[in-house]
């Protein structure tokens, strides 16, 4: 299976900030013909209030990502991550207005699966608020939608981070912290995904002429990876940006050629 480099980077960025994550979460619905997939969430993640990484010193998380309410009041922070690496940088329909019962039920499906709430009336209340304002708090639990894209859209009322923001955190915080504390050698990361190891190598303080140059090099590397990825001969980006109808047409033609 081909990997979306943007989603992979966001998943690891969340991990570096103390979030446990699940990617490509599917919302199902039962219909007369069977059980079908009706929605896909790029990444679901949760951060617990006392999470910290301390290899002899505390590695600071990214304040651009963390929510002040969660930090100040010790809330469990659930993040629904929307990753927009292609040309389509609009929110999925499930998060757009106007709201309707179908959207609320699908958001409720996600909240129910996360398992923080058991009462169906509370789940519906939180789902309604989360769909409308992209943020909802119930007791010690915070639910929010966070969008990751190439640029920030001022008209959207939700937390947004760019891929440049992620690269900046990796270069100037995560990779730099070892040098700031006088560690000459960082630990190896052989278990990491190969693409993340490539990014980490670029982020190394000694790898580039300056930090901004390294940040831009990560963004460029990410863009190049997205352009070069293919799914059985179809460019990855083209596949991601095709409409459902055009993709189905491509798939039928692809299947016909294989049968021939």
C-alpha positions as CSV (number, residue, x, y, z in Angstrom):
1,X,0.0,0.0,0.0
2,X,1.3,3.4,-1.0
3,X,1.7,5.9,1.8
4,X,0.6,9.5,1.8
5,X,3.7,11.4,2.8
6,X,1.7,14.3,4.2
7,X,-0.4,12.1,6.4
8,X,2.7,10.2,7.5
9,X,4.4,13.4,8.5
10,X,1.4,14.6,10.5
11,X,1.0,11.3,12.3
12,X,4.7,11.4,13.4
13,X,4.4,15.1,14.3
14,X,1.5,14.2,16.6
15,X,3.6,11.4,18.0
16,X,6.5,13.7,18.7
17,X,4.0,15.9,20.7
18,X,2.7,13.1,22.9
19,X,-0.3,12.0,20.9
20,X,-1.3,8.4,20.3
21,X,-2.8,8.0,16.8
22,X,-4.9,5.9,14.5
23,X,-4.8,6.7,10.8
24,X,-7.4,6.2,8.1
25,X,-10.3,5.7,10.5
26,X,-13.4,4.5,8.6
27,X,-17.0,5.3,9.5
28,X,-19.4,2.5,8.6
29,X,-23.1,2.5,8.0
30,X,-25.5,-0.4,7.6
31,X,-27.8,-0.2,4.6
32,X,-30.2,-2.8,3.1
33,X,-27.4,-4.1,0.8
34,X,-24.9,-4.5,3.6
35,X,-22.3,-2.5,5.6
36,X,-20.7,0.4,3.7
37,X,-17.9,2.9,4.3
38,X,-19.4,6.4,4.4
39,X,-16.6,8.6,5.8
40,X,-12.8,8.5,6.4
41,X,-10.9,10.4,9.0
42,X,-7.3,10.9,8.2
43,X,-5.9,10.7,11.7
44,X,-7.5,10.3,15.2
45,X,-5.2,11.1,18.1
46,X,-5.3,11.6,21.8
47,X,-3.0,13.2,24.3
48,X,-3.3,12.7,28.0
49,X,-2.7,15.6,30.3
50,X,0.5,14.3,32.0
51,X,2.2,13.2,28.8
52,X,5.9,14.2,28.7
53,X,9.0,12.8,27.1
54,X,12.0,13.0,29.3
55,X,15.3,11.3,28.2
56,X,17.2,13.2,30.9
57,X,15.6,16.5,30.1
58,X,12.0,17.3,29.1
59,X,11.4,17.7,25.4
60,X,9.0,20.5,24.9
61,X,5.9,20.0,22.7
62,X,4.8,22.5,20.1
63,X,2.6,25.3,21.6
64,X,1.1,25.8,18.1
65,X,-0.5,22.4,18.4
66,X,-1.5,22.2,22.0
67,X,-4.7,23.7,23.2
68,X,-4.5,26.2,26.1
69,X,-7.6,24.7,27.8
70,X,-6.2,21.3,27.8
71,X,-2.9,22.4,29.2
72,X,-4.3,24.7,31.9
73,X,-7.1,22.4,33.1
74,X,-5.5,19.0,32.5
75,X,-7.9,17.8,29.9
76,X,-7.7,14.7,27.7
77,X,-7.2,16.2,24.2
78,X,-8.8,14.3,21.3
79,X,-7.7,15.5,17.9
80,X,-9.5,14.8,14.6
81,X,-6.8,15.6,12.0
82,X,-7.7,16.7,8.5
83,X,-4.6,16.5,6.3
84,X,-4.8,18.4,3.0
85,X,-1.7,17.7,1.0
86,X,-3.1,18.1,-2.4
87,X,-4.7,20.9,-4.3
88,X,-8.0,20.4,-2.5
89,X,-7.6,22.3,0.8
90,X,-11.2,22.5,1.9
91,X,-12.6,20.7,4.9
92,X,-14.4,17.5,4.3
93,X,-18.2,17.8,4.0
94,X,-18.8,16.3,7.4
95,X,-17.3,19.4,9.1
96,X,-19.0,22.0,6.9
97,X,-22.3,23.9,7.4
98,X,-25.1,23.5,7.2
99,X,-25.3,20.7,9.7
100,X,-27.8,17.8,9.3
101,X,-28.6,14.6,11.0
102,X,-26.4,12.5,8.8
103,X,-23.3,14.6,9.6
104,X,-24.1,14.7,13.3
105,X,-24.5,10.9,13.4
106,X,-21.2,10.3,11.6
107,X,-19.4,12.6,14.0
108,X,-21.1,10.8,16.9
109,X,-19.8,7.5,15.4
110,X,-16.3,8.8,15.8
111,X,-16.8,10.1,19.4
112,X,-18.5,6.9,20.4
113,X,-15.5,4.9,19.1
114,X,-13.0,7.1,21.0
115,X,-14.7,5.8,24.1
116,X,-14.6,8.8,26.4
117,X,-18.4,9.1,26.7
118,X,-21.0,6.5,27.3
119,X,-24.3,8.4,27.3
120,X,-25.9,8.7,23.9
121,X,-27.4,12.1,24.6
122,X,-24.0,13.5,25.6
123,X,-22.5,12.0,22.5
124,X,-25.1,13.7,20.4
125,X,-24.6,17.0,22.2
126,X,-20.8,16.9,21.8
127,X,-21.1,15.7,18.1
128,X,-23.4,18.6,17.4
129,X,-21.0,21.1,18.9
130,X,-17.9,19.6,17.4
131,X,-19.5,19.6,13.9
132,X,-20.6,23.3,14.2
133,X,-17.6,24.9,15.9
134,X,-14.8,22.2,15.4
135,X,-14.2,22.1,19.2
136,X,-16.2,20.7,22.1
137,X,-15.5,20.1,25.8
138,X,-17.4,17.6,28.0
139,X,-16.1,17.2,31.6
140,X,-12.4,16.4,31.4
141,X,-12.5,15.6,27.7
142,X,-11.7,18.0,24.8
143,X,-12.6,17.2,21.2
144,X,-11.3,19.3,18.4
145,X,-10.7,19.3,14.6
146,X,-7.2,20.4,13.5
147,X,-6.4,21.0,9.9
148,X,-3.0,20.5,8.4
149,X,-2.4,22.1,4.9
150,X,0.0,24.1,2.8
151,X,-1.4,27.4,4.0
152,X,-3.8,28.7,6.6
153,X,-7.3,29.7,5.6
154,X,-8.3,32.7,7.7
155,X,-12.0,32.1,7.1
156,X,-12.0,28.7,8.8
157,X,-12.7,28.8,12.6
158,X,-10.4,26.0,13.7
159,X,-6.8,25.3,14.6
160,X,-4.7,25.2,11.5
161,X,-1.1,24.3,11.0
162,X,1.0,24.3,7.9
163,X,3.6,21.7,6.8
164,X,6.1,24.6,7.1
165,X,5.0,24.8,10.8
166,X,5.7,21.1,11.3
167,X,9.1,21.4,9.6
168,X,10.0,24.4,11.7
169,X,9.2,22.4,14.9
170,X,11.3,19.5,13.8
171,X,14.3,21.7,12.9
172,X,14.2,24.3,15.6
173,X,12.8,22.4,18.6
174,X,12.8,18.6,18.2
175,X,16.2,18.1,16.5
176,X,17.8,21.2,18.0
177,X,17.1,20.3,21.6
178,X,19.9,17.7,21.7
179,X,22.5,20.2,20.6
180,X,21.2,22.9,23.0
181,X,21.9,20.6,25.9
182,X,25.4,19.6,24.8
183,X,24.7,16.1,23.5
184,X,27.2,15.3,20.8
185,X,25.4,12.3,19.5
186,X,21.7,11.6,19.2
187,X,20.3,8.1,19.5
188,X,19.7,6.1,16.4
189,X,16.2,5.6,15.1
190,X,16.4,2.4,13.0
191,X,12.8,1.5,13.9
192,X,11.4,4.7,12.4
193,X,9.7,4.8,9.0
194,X,12.3,5.4,6.3
195,X,10.7,8.6,5.1
196,X,10.7,10.0,8.6
197,X,14.3,9.1,8.9
198,X,15.0,11.1,5.7
199,X,13.1,14.1,7.2
200,X,15.1,13.7,10.5
201,X,18.4,13.7,8.6
202,X,17.5,17.0,6.9
203,X,16.4,18.5,10.3
204,X,19.8,17.6,11.8
205,X,21.4,20.9,13.0
206,X,24.6,20.1,11.2
207,X,23.0,19.1,7.9
208,X,22.2,22.4,6.4
209,X,23.6,26.0,6.2
210,X,20.9,27.4,8.5
211,X,17.6,26.5,10.2
212,X,15.4,28.2,7.7
213,X,17.2,26.5,4.9
214,X,16.6,23.1,6.6
215,X,12.9,23.9,7.1
216,X,12.4,24.7,3.5
217,X,14.4,21.6,2.5
218,X,11.9,19.5,4.5
219,X,9.0,21.2,2.8
220,X,10.6,20.6,-0.6
221,X,11.4,17.0,0.2
222,X,7.8,16.4,1.2
223,X,6.5,18.0,-2.0
224,X,8.8,15.9,-4.1
225,X,7.8,12.7,-2.3
226,X,4.1,13.5,-3.0
227,X,4.8,14.1,-6.7
228,X,6.8,10.9,-7.1
229,X,4.4,8.5,-5.2
230,X,2.4,6.3,-7.5
231,X,-0.5,4.0,-7.1
232,X,-0.1,1.3,-9.8
233,X,1.1,3.8,-12.3
234,X,-1.2,6.7,-11.4
235,X,0.5,9.7,-9.8
236,X,-0.4,9.9,-6.1
237,X,-1.4,13.5,-6.1
238,X,-3.6,13.0,-9.2
239,X,-5.3,10.1,-7.5
240,X,-6.0,12.0,-4.3
241,X,-7.5,15.0,-6.1
242,X,-9.8,13.1,-8.5
243,X,-13.5,13.2,-7.9
244,X,-15.2,9.9,-6.9
245,X,-16.8,9.5,-10.4
246,X,-13.6,10.1,-12.3
247,X,-11.7,7.7,-10.0
248,X,-14.3,5.0,-10.6
249,X,-14.0,5.6,-14.3
250,X,-10.2,5.3,-14.1
251,X,-10.5,2.1,-11.9
252,X,-12.9,0.5,-14.4
253,X,-10.6,1.2,-17.3
254,X,-7.6,0.0,-15.3
255,X,-9.5,-3.3,-14.5
256,X,-10.5,-3.7,-18.1
257,X,-6.9,-3.4,-19.3
258,X,-5.8,-6.1,-16.7
259,X,-8.5,-8.5,-17.9
260,X,-7.5,-8.0,-21.5
